[in-house]
């Protein structure tokens, strides 16, 4: 990628030209990346909460089974 103002060669992920300081237009891509990271974090948290609740339910079922088995 090249700077539109001075023609300096830039890395593809650059947000500003290192020579003249002109914006490259990649700011929106950085915002999209941040939004995607936030979505993934929310989704990851829901998966973890679901797994913890699932394990708790299974442990309760096992505990009920053990208690009912010991009464016999």
N, C-alpha and C positions, 0 to 999 in steps of 0.2 A: 504494500500500500504506500502511496505517496501523498505528501501534504499538498492540498489544493492551493495553498498560498505561495509556498516557496519551492515545492518540488522535492523536498527532502524525503528520502526513503524511510519508512516507519514500519515497526512491527504491526501485524494485523490487529493486535488487541490494544494499540495505543489510543489514548483518548485526546492527547495533545501532541503537537509537533515538538520534538526535543530541540529544534533549531529556532523556530519563530514563535512557538507557543500557541499557534492556531488550533482551534478545536477540530477534531477529525470527524465528529459525528457519531462516535462509538458510545456516547453517553447513554443512549437508549438501550444499547445492547447490555451495558453494565446494569441498568435498571431491570431489564428482563431477567438477567442472571440472578440478581438479588431476589426478585419476585419468585423465581423458580426455586431458589434455595429455601425461601420462607414456606412455600407450599410443601416442599419435601420434608421440612422440619415438622410442620403440622401433621402431615401424613404419618411420619415416623412416630410421633408422639401417640397418635391414635393406635398404631399397631402395638406399641409397647403397652399401652393401657389395656388393650384388648387381650394381649397375652397374659398380663398379670391377673386380670379378672378371670380368664379361662383357667389358669393354674389354681386360683383360689376356689373356683367352683369344683374342680376335680378333687382338690384336697378335702373340701367339705363332704363330697360324696364318699370318698374313701373313709373319712372319719365316721360318718354315719354308718357305713357298712361295718366298720370295725366294732363300733359300739353295739350295733344290733347283733353282730355275730358273737360277741362276748356274753350277751344276755342268755344265750342258748345253753 
